Amino acid sequence: MLSTFHGLEVAKRGMFTQQAALYVTAHNIANANTPGYSRQRVNFVETEPFPPASMNRPQIPGQMGTGVEAGSIQRIRDSFLDYQYRNEASKLGYWSARSEAIAKMEDIMNEPSEFGLSKAMTQFWESLQDLSANPENEGARAVVRQRGIAVAESFNYLYNSLKQVRDDLGQEIKTGLLEVNSILKQISELNDQIKAVEPNGYLPNDLYDKRDALVDELSKYFQVKVETVPSGGNALDIAEGIYEISLVNQDGSTIGKIVTKNGYSKLSVFPDPTNPDGYVSEIRIEDALGNITTTISYDKFNDLANGRIKSLIESYGYGSDPNNVKGYYPEMLADLDKMAYSFAKMFNEQHQKGYGLNGSTGKNFFDMTLSGPPTEKGAAATIKVHKDIMDNLSNIAASSNSGESGNGNNALYLSMIKDVQITNGSATLPSGQPVSGSLPITSGTVQTFYQGLIGKIGADGQQAERMKTNAETLATSVDNKRQSVSSVSLDEEMTNMIKFQHAYNAAARMITAIDEMLDKIINNMGIAGR
């Protein structure tokens, strides 16, 4: 038969369970503004009824409920929304880094403007046209030399500034990987803590939140795949287990694990992105002992899923040959070398055909220190006005005939270099002679080549900014959905607080009622005959 105090026990259990729910509500309210916190709830579970099904059960009309208990304290989280958010965060990390890199390049190139290379070259051509009209004028010659210096210094400035930004990108790659490795270490440590708690039948919700926040941060650098492994022991069915994290390709295929139930691996790039060679040939995954377990070679970078590190490498440069590096900044530097070399080579060869005031001929106007290969390498960084021109203005070959007073034909030819058409690397000088050797610019003119470079930067910058905005919008949308599920609503918590408070009061009132009933039975019944 039922215990006399059965009702007291049922009410007591109700009080304790509602009290636990109030404590969880207080925890939610306290963490309403904590980044990464997921609201928690108490899962109420009916306790085993009386009597249990057995051969020796008492003969009563049916099973009686024995109350309620807190089965578990579970956080509210939607893993599918987490998956969506991390995918969008990887895209956002990729396009943000690309947009930033191109924006810096646009700031350096500064086109169109009154201060860019295009303006300097325009003024140089104009000064040559002025010289053709007054070939013996000392002032006109001085202006040509100064405009030539301005063109050379513009090339030098652009090249050195772009190279400095590229070096900064290399440092950013190195810093980013240090951050990634720190995140992987923290996730692994949280795995160990969770692995120690879950087998005892508890849910370490706050540890789950910290771990998910770290995975969210990691997903900005690399797109990752998260798999769960049971921690074993007496873990609850709803326990989230241990995270194993892998790098993935764009098609979703796994490249290699970077976090396992037994530890984590480190990521690095080779060569070191801060070295003088300036390129990345592979991404390495190394185990705790420093052994390389997986490599992603440069020819597989395009297959790698989006992320900030991939974008930084694409801007910085990658390949297997230091003299043939692919990437946004290396290609722009190479194009500047092509332009500077083609411009200087055609200009020098036309200048050699003319004569200076002092009868000099065969002299170069520009000088370059080339480091090759390819042949033009170093042209933009080292181009300058030749020492002969710097020492003596009379060496500027404005005339097409020696000793012919007032002849400025060669200066006019020099001003026409900007319009020389290049076909398959070959060109004919304005004076009619072919340019010796092959030019690195294969088609168009020097001017249209530069316009193409600026147009490409503008188009790429617009695309990167558009994709960044799209990714940001999608990531924000998914995060808002995720927050609507996981974040703390103070209105909802206040409602819960009142609900649990009333339930607690009701359970307490039940104890009072049962106490009064027992008092009547024990103290006020059976007193006849006293």
N, C-alpha and C positions, 0 to 999 in steps of 0.2 A: 504494500500500500504506500501511498505518497507520504513523505515526511511532513510533520506538522509545520516545519519552517520552510517548506518548498516555495511558498510565495515570496518569502523574504529573499531567498537565494535568487529567484528570477528577477526581482526588482533590483537587487544589488548588482547583478550582472548588467542590467539595463543602465544603471547609473554609471558603472565603470566604463561601459562602452561609449555612452554619450559623452562622458568626460574625456575619453581618448579622442573622440571626434572633435570636441571643442579645442583640445590642445593642438590638433592638426590644423584646425581652422586658424588658430592663433599663429601657428608657424607660417601658414600661407600669407596671412595679413602682414606679418613681420617682414616677409621677403617679397612683398608686392613689387618693389622696385629693384630687386636683385637681378642683374643681368644673367640670363641663362637658366633662371630658376623655373622649374615646372611645378605647377600646383599639385598638391597631394590630396588623397582622400582615404578614408577608412572604409574598407570593404566589410560591411556587416555580414555576419554568418550566424545562422540559427545553430544553437548548441544541440547536442544529441537529445532526442526526446526520451521520455520515461513512460513505460519501461522499454528497454531494448528488446528486440526480437530474440527470444530464447525459450527453452523448454520450461524453465523455472520462473517465468514471468508471472507477476501477480494478476489475478483475474479482475481487471478493471475495464470499464466500457471502452477505452481506447488509449492511445498514446497521448501523453500530456507534454506540451512544450516546456522546455527548461530555460528559455531565455535566449540571449544574444551574446555574441562575443566579437571582438575585433579580429577578423580573420587575417588581415594584412593591411599595411599602409602602403598604398601604391601611388606612384606619380602618374599624371595624365599626359601622355605623349603619343603622337601619331608618327610611327616610323616611316610611313610612306611620304609624309610631308617633309620629314628630315631628309629623305633621299632626294626629293625634288629640290629642296633648298640647296643642298650641297652641290648638285649638278649645276644649278644656276649660279651659285657662288663661284664655282670653278670658271664658268664662262665670264662672269663679271671680273674676276681676277685677271683673266687673260686679256680682255679688251681694255680694262683700266690701265694695265701696264703698257699696252700697245699705244693707247691714246696719249698717255703721258710721254712716251718716247718720241712719238711723232710731233707732239706739241713743242717739245724742246727743240727738235730739228727745225720746225717752222719758225721758232723764235730766232734761231741762229741764222737761218737763210734770209729771213726778213724781206721776203718778196711778196708782192711788189711794194717798193718803198723808194725813198730818195737816198737810201744809205746802203743798198745792197750791191751785190756784184754786178747785176744787170745795169744799174745806173753808172757804176764806175767804168764799165766797158763802153757804154754809150758815150760818156764824156771823152773817153780815150779815142774813139772813132772820130768824134767831132773835132778833137784837137789835131788829128792827122789831116782832116780835110782843111782846117785853117792853115796848117803848115804847107799843104800843097799849093795854096794860094800865095803864101809868103815864105818860100823855102829858105830864104837867107835871113829871116827875122829871128834874132836871138831869143826874143820873148816867146815866140811861137814854139821854138825848139825846147825851151825850158818847160813850157806847158805840156808838151808831148812827153817829156821825161817824167814830170810829176804825175801825169795821168797814168803813165806806164807803171810807176811805182805804186800808185793807188790800186791798179788792177792786180798787180803781184801781191800786194799786202792783203787785198780782199780774198784772194785764193788762200793765202797763208792763214788768215784769220778763220775762214770757214773750215778749212781742213783741221786746224789745231783745236778749234772749239768743238767740232763734231767728234774728234778723237777723244777729247777730254770727257764729253758726255758718255761716249762709249766705254771709256775706262770706268766711269762712275757706275754704268750699268753692270760691268763686271764685278765691282765691289758690292752692288746690290744683290747680284746672284749669290755671292758668297755669304752675305748677311742673311739673305732669305733662307738659304740652306741651313745655316746655323739655327735660325728660328724653327724651321721644319724639324730638325733633329731634336731640338729642345721639346717641341710638342710631342714627338714620338716617344721620347723618354717619359714625359709626364703621363701620357696615355698608358704606357706599359706599367708605370708605378700604380696608376689607378686600377688597372687590371688586377695587379697583385693584391691590392686592398679589397677589391670586390671579391676576388677569389677566396679571400680569408673570411668574408662575412656571409656570403650567400649559402655555403654548405650548412650553416647553422640555422637556416630557416628564416633569415631576415632579408629585407630588401633595402640595400644601401642607396636610397633615392638621391641623396645629395651627391654621392660619388658618381652616380649615373649622370646627373646634370653636369658636373664638372667635366666628365669624359666626353659627353656630347658637345659641350662648348668647345673643347679642344679639337674635336673632329670637324666642327664647323669652321674653325680657324684654319685647320690643315687643308680643307677643301678649297680655300682661296689660292693655295700654292699649287696643288695637284688635285686632279679628280681622282677620287679613291672609291674603292668598293669595300663596304663593311659587312663582315660576316660574324655571327655570334656562335660561340662554343659553350656548351653547358659547363658550369663550374663543378658539378658533381655533388656528392654528399647528400644532405637533406634539403637541397635548394628547392624553393617553391616552384610550381609550374610556371608562374608568371615572372620568375627571376630572369633578368635580361642576359646574364652570362658574361663571358669574356669576349672582347672585341678582337677580331683578327682583321687587319687592314691591308689591302693590296693596291698597288698602282695599276691603272688600267689604260688601255688604248681607246681610241674613239669608238671602236666597234664593241666595246665592253669586255674584250678579252683581257685576261689577267696577265700582267707583266711579271710581277714578283711581289711577295709579301714583305711589308715593312714593319708590321706589328703582328706578333703571334702570341699564343697563350704563355710562351716561355720567355718572351723578351721582345726586343725591337732591333731593327737594323738602321744604319745611318746612310744618308744620301750624300753624294758628292759629285762634282763634275770634274772632268779631266780634259785638258790640262787645267790647272788652277786659273780661274777667270781673271785674276789680277796679274798674270805673268805677261811678259813683253810680247809673246807671240800673238795673243789676242784672238783666241778662238776656243770653242768647246767641241771636243770630238766624241765624248760619250758621257752619259750619266751612269753613275755606279751605285749599286746597293751593296753595302758591306755589313757583315754580321758583327757580333760583339767583339770578336777576336781580330777584326780588321780584314777578314777574308772577303774577297769580292764574290758575291753569290749571283748577281745579275748585272748585266750591262745593257744599256740602251744606246746603240751607236747613232752617230749623227744622221745616217741615212734613214733612221727609224723615228726621228723627231716629229716628222709630219703625222705619223700614226698616233703619237702620244696624245692622250686626251687633254683638253684645255686646262689651263692653270697659269698662275702668275709667273712661275719659274720658266715654263715653256715660252711664254711671250718675251720674257727678259732675254732668254737665250737667242730667240729669233731676232731680236733687236741688236744684241751684242755681237753675234756671229758664231757660226758653227761650220764644221767640216773636218777633213782629215789632213788637209794641206794648208799651211799658213799662208801660202801665196794664192790660194783659191778659196777664200772664206765666203760662205753665204750668210746672208743676214741683212737687216735693214740698214744699219749704220755702215758695215763694211762695204756694202754695195754702193751706198752714196759716196763714201770716201773714194772708192775705185772709180766712180763716174766723174768725180771732181778731178782725179788724176788724168783720166782720159781727156776731159775737156781742156785742162791746163796744158797737157802735152800736145794735143792737136793744135790748139791755138798758138802756142809758142813755136812749134815746129814750122807751121805754115808762115807765121809772121817772120821768124828768123830767116827762112829760105827766101822770102820775098825781100827782106831787108838786105840780105847778102847780094841781091842782084843790083842794088842801087849804089849811089855814091854820096859821100858826105861832102861838106863844104871844103874840107882839106884834101879831097880826092880819095879818101879811104874807101875801101870796098871789101865785100866778103865778111863783114863783121855781124855778129849776132846782136840783137836788141835785148833778148831775154836770156837768162842763164838758169839752168836747173841742175840739181844733183840727184840723179836717178839711182834708186837702190835695186829695182827689178828683182826677180821677174814678177809680173810682166814688165815689159820695157818701160811703160809709163809710170810705174810705181814710184812715188815720191815727188812727182811733178808739182802737184798742188801745194805741197808742204814747203817746197824749196824754191819755187819760181821767184825770180827777182830780176831787176834790170841789170844788164851786163855791166861789168866794171868799166869797159871801154866807153859806154854811154854815160855812166856816172862821172867819169873823169873828164870827158870832153864832149860838149854838145855838138861839136862839128862832126862827130862820128855818126850822127843820125843821118841815115842814107835817104834823104828826101828826093834826090835827083836820079833820073834814069840814065843820064849821060854824064861822064866825067867832065868837069870844067865848064858845063853849060849853065850860064847865069840865068836865074829865074826858073829853072826846070824843077817842078815839084811833082812830076809824074809818079815817081816811086812812092811818095807820101800818099798820093791818091790811091795807088795800088794797095798800099798797106791798109788804108781805111776801108778797102773793099774785101778784106779777108773775112769779115763777118758774114759776107754773102756767098762765100765759096762753097759750092755744092760738093759733098763727099758721097761717093758711091762705092760700096764694097771696100772701104778703107782707102780709096784712091781719090785724088783731087788734082785740079789744075790751078796754078796760081793766077791771079788777075793779069799778070804780065804774059801769060801764055805757057809757061814752063810747068811740067808735071811735078808734083811734090815727090821727093825721093822716099822710097820705102812705103810702108803701110801705116795708116793712121788707126788708132784704137776706136775712134768714132767711125762707124760703118756707113752711116747715111745722114742726110740732112746737112745742116750747117752748124757751126759752133753755137750760134745764137739760138737756133731751134732746138738743139740738143739741150741747152740749159733751160729753155722754156718747158721742154718735156719733163725735165727733172722737177721743176717747180710744180708743174701740173700734176705729176704723180704724187708728190708730197701732199698737195691739197686734196686730191681725191682720196688718198689713203687715210688722211686725217679725218675727213668727213665720214668715211666708212667706219673708222675705229670709234669715233664719237657716237655715231648712230648705233652701232652694235653695243657700245658701252651703255648707252641710254636704255636700249631694249633689254639688255641683261639686268640692268639695275631695276627696271620696272618689274620684270618677271620675278627677280629675287625678292623684291619688296612685297610683291603680291603674295608669293608663297609664304614669306615670313609672317605676313599679316594673318594668313590662314592658320599658320602654325601657332601664332600667338593667341589666336581666338580659341584654340584648343588647350594650349598649355599654360598660358599666362594667368595671373591671378586677377580675377574681377572682384573688386571690393564690394560691389553691390551683391554679387552672388555669395561672397563670404559672409556678409552681414546677414543675408537671408539664412544661410546655413547656421550661423551662430545662434540666431533666434530659434530656429528649428531644433537644434540640439539642446539648447537651454530649456526649452519647453519640455522636450522629451526627458531631460534629466529631472526637471521639477516633477513631471508626472510620475517618474519612477520613484522619486523620493516620497511623493504623496501616497504612492502604493504601499511603501513600507509603513508609513504612518497608519494607513487604513488597516493593514494586516496586524500591526502592533496593537491597535485598538481592539481588533477582533480577538487576538490572543489574550489581551488583558481581560476582556470580558469572560473568556472561557476559563482562564486560570484563576482569576481573582474574584470573579463574581458569580461563578456557577458552583453548585455543590455546597452551599453554605447553610442549607436547611438543617436544623437540629443543633446548631452551634450554641 
